[in-house]
Amino acid sequence: MAHEHLDDVKAYLLDLQERLCEGLAAADGRGVFKEDSWQREEGGGGRSRVMVEGAIFEKGGVNFSHVFGAQLPPSATAARPELAGRSFHAVGVSWVMHPENPNVPTSHGNVRFFIAEKEGESPVWWFGGGFDLTPYYPVFEDAVHWHQVAHDACAPFGEGVYERYKTWCDDYFYLKHREETRGVGGLFFDDLNEGSFEECFAFQRAVGDSFLDAYLPIVERRQQDTWGERERDFQLYRRGRYVEFNLVWDRGTLFGLQSGGRTESILMSMPPLARWEYAFTPEPGSREAALHDYLVPRDWLAEAAQQRHA
């Protein structure tokens, strides 16, 4: 039964990678995803698809991987120590898009599936994933649209699902050493195995399938906004925060490195350029200073409703 589940999820994820690449390439209009397949010595492999120097996207990637081995790495058993020592299969698609125009947000997402097995016992499976948005010059209507799509993707699965995974996203994509969120959040879920496999798999598909609806309208609205050296410098400075999160806090990065995954594919999420400036403080009242109000958890949909009825 475990491998029947695995085959179904793997087929979906390979198709999702195709559809994400097609949609993002069409939105860019010039960039092309180049494929790079790889094999993992301990078991498994993947196909990485990376775009560079597109009309909109300075760098982006949509990666598929299926890795397996005799023992789950520490990052996968930290929250579930009872699974230590089990063999595993891990299959997933992850993506990150870094636009050149600082007015267009960076965005990230992933959906993944794990099976942990032990002879004589039933396999243990779970899903994880989500998507989040990292603007540099945020626009309220964009944050609301992003969260509305996330809400609608969750709605068929019960009351409170969006709120639960929205909060989890705010908590997860939080730079503790900076005391700020990485962006305006979205959805994040992990260790999902409540209810039937079919219900959990349907939820994963709903999240993966809704990403383009959430992201591409924002790209379309912001890609023509003007920018110059000041905006570019601020974008590169804020990209430094993205790097800090991925290297210090991100569980996916740790899992990939600890499981012996392909380093180039694991670190594909890094921006092509970034900068750090000592003790930088934006000018009060500037567009750069306005970002601060977006780097704290907010109920975007409730705020939008209040504005409509004001």
Solvent accessible surface area in square Angstrom, and as a share of the most:
residue,aa,sasa,rsa
1,M,160,0.72
2,A,8,0.06
3,H,93,0.42
4,E,99,0.45
5,H,19,0.09
6,L,7,0.03
7,D,90,0.47
8,D,68,0.35
9,V,0,0.00
10,K,62,0.26
11,A,64,0.49
12,Y,23,0.09
13,L,0,0.00
14,L,52,0.26
15,D,69,0.36
16,L,1,0.01
17,Q,0,0.00
18,E,62,0.28
19,R,86,0.32
20,L,2,0.01
21,C,9,0.05
22,E,115,0.52
23,G,17,0.16
24,L,0,0.00
25,A,28,0.22
26,A,81,0.63
27,A,35,0.27
28,D,7,0.04
29,G,68,0.66
30,R,155,0.57
31,G,9,0.09
32,V,102,0.59
33,F,28,0.12
34,K,150,0.64
35,E,90,0.40
36,D,61,0.31
37,S,74,0.48
38,W,26,0.09
39,Q,156,0.69
40,R,21,0.08
41,E,174,0.78
42,E,107,0.48
43,G,11,0.11
44,G,18,0.18
45,G,9,0.08
46,G,12,0.12
47,R,50,0.18
48,S,3,0.02
49,R,30,0.11
50,V,44,0.25
51,M,0,0.00
52,V,88,0.50
53,E,138,0.62
54,G,3,0.03
55,A,52,0.41
56,I,13,0.06
57,F,0,0.00
58,E,27,0.12
59,K,33,0.14
60,G,1,0.01
61,G,0,0.00
62,V,0,0.00
63,N,12,0.06
64,F,11,0.05
65,S,35,0.23
66,H,22,0.10
67,V,8,0.05
68,F,75,0.31
69,G,18,0.17
70,A,88,0.68
71,Q,121,0.54
72,L,7,0.04
73,P,8,0.05
74,P,91,0.57
75,S,15,0.10
76,A,13,0.10
77,T,15,0.09
78,A,85,0.66
79,A,67,0.52
80,R,40,0.14
81,P,95,0.60
82,E,119,0.53
83,L,4,0.02
84,A,67,0.52
85,G,48,0.46
86,R,20,0.07
87,S,40,0.26
88,F,5,0.02
89,H,29,0.13
90,A,7,0.05
91,V,3,0.02
92,G,11,0.11
93,V,1,0.01
94,S,43,0.28
95,W,0,0.00
96,V,3,0.02
97,M,0,0.00
98,H,1,0.00
99,P,0,0.00
100,E,68,0.30
101,N,13,0.07
102,P,0,0.00
103,N,7,0.04
104,V,0,0.00
105,P,5,0.03
106,T,0,0.00
107,S,1,0.00
108,H,23,0.10
109,G,0,0.00
110,N,23,0.12
111,V,0,0.00
112,R,50,0.18
113,F,0,0.00
114,F,17,0.07
115,I,1,0.00
116,A,0,0.00
117,E,40,0.18
118,K,111,0.47
119,E,174,0.78
120,G,85,0.81
121,E,90,0.40
122,S,88,0.57
123,P,54,0.34
124,V,35,0.20
125,W,46,0.16
126,W,7,0.03
127,F,0,0.00
128,G,0,0.00
129,G,0,0.00
130,G,3,0.03
131,F,1,0.00
132,D,3,0.02
133,L,2,0.01
134,T,11,0.06
135,P,9,0.06
136,Y,2,0.01
137,Y,9,0.03
138,P,22,0.14
139,V,49,0.28
140,F,44,0.18
141,E,95,0.43
142,D,6,0.03
143,A,3,0.02
144,V,23,0.13
145,H,45,0.20
146,W,0,0.00
147,H,0,0.00
148,Q,74,0.33
149,V,24,0.14
150,A,0,0.00
151,H,60,0.27
152,D,75,0.39
153,A,13,0.10
154,C,1,0.00
155,A,56,0.43
156,P,105,0.66
157,F,69,0.29
158,G,38,0.36
159,E,184,0.82
160,G,33,0.32
161,V,27,0.15
162,Y,15,0.06
163,E,93,0.42
164,R,120,0.44
165,Y,10,0.04
166,K,21,0.09
167,T,73,0.42
168,W,77,0.27
169,C,0,0.00
170,D,10,0.05
171,D,91,0.47
172,Y,34,0.13
173,F,8,0.03
174,Y,67,0.25
175,L,0,0.00
176,K,115,0.49
177,H,95,0.42
178,R,93,0.34
179,E,136,0.61
180,E,24,0.11
181,T,6,0.04
182,R,7,0.03
183,G,6,0.05
184,V,5,0.03
185,G,5,0.05
186,G,0,0.00
187,L,0,0.00
188,F,7,0.03
189,F,0,0.00
190,D,11,0.06
191,D,44,0.23
192,L,16,0.08
193,N,55,0.28
194,E,104,0.47
195,G,59,0.57
196,S,47,0.30
197,F,16,0.07
198,E,114,0.51
199,E,103,0.46
200,C,4,0.02
201,F,20,0.08
202,A,28,0.21
203,F,8,0.03
204,Q,0,0.00
205,R,84,0.31
206,A,25,0.20
207,V,0,0.00
208,G,1,0.01
209,D,66,0.34
210,S,12,0.08
211,F,0,0.00
212,L,38,0.19
213,D,92,0.48
214,A,0,0.00
215,Y,0,0.00
216,L,41,0.21
217,P,45,0.28
218,I,0,0.00
219,V,2,0.01
220,E,116,0.52
221,R,88,0.32
222,R,31,0.11
223,Q,42,0.19
224,Q,147,0.66
225,D,50,0.26
226,T,123,0.71
227,W,99,0.35
228,G,32,0.30
229,E,141,0.63
230,R,131,0.48
231,E,32,0.14
232,R,37,0.14
233,D,56,0.29
234,F,10,0.04
235,Q,0,0.00
236,L,24,0.12
237,Y,17,0.06
238,R,21,0.08
239,R,0,0.00
240,G,1,0.01
241,R,26,0.09
242,Y,3,0.01
243,V,22,0.13
244,E,24,0.11
245,F,0,0.00
246,N,8,0.04
247,L,97,0.48
248,V,81,0.47
249,W,81,0.29
250,D,21,0.11
251,R,84,0.31
252,G,48,0.46
253,T,10,0.06
254,L,69,0.35
255,F,30,0.13
256,G,10,0.10
257,L,82,0.41
258,Q,83,0.37
259,S,10,0.07
260,G,38,0.36
261,G,16,0.16
262,R,71,0.26
263,T,71,0.41
264,E,125,0.56
265,S,12,0.08
266,I,33,0.17
267,L,58,0.29
268,M,12,0.05
269,S,14,0.09
270,M,29,0.13
271,P,14,0.09
272,P,53,0.33
273,L,93,0.47
274,A,35,0.27
275,R,76,0.28
276,W,135,0.47
277,E,73,0.33
278,Y,210,0.80
279,A,81,0.62
280,F,64,0.27
281,T,108,0.63
282,P,40,0.25
283,E,111,0.50
284,P,121,0.76
285,G,84,0.80
286,S,18,0.11
287,R,120,0.44
288,E,12,0.05
289,A,29,0.22
290,A,49,0.38
291,L,4,0.02
292,H,130,0.58
293,D,83,0.43
294,Y,27,0.10
295,L,8,0.04
296,V,69,0.40
297,P,81,0.51
298,R,54,0.20
299,D,82,0.43
300,W,3,0.01
301,L,32,0.16
302,A,40,0.31
303,E,47,0.21
304,A,7,0.06
305,A,32,0.25
306,Q,125,0.56
307,Q,112,0.50
308,R,171,0.62
309,H,154,0.69
310,A,122,0.95
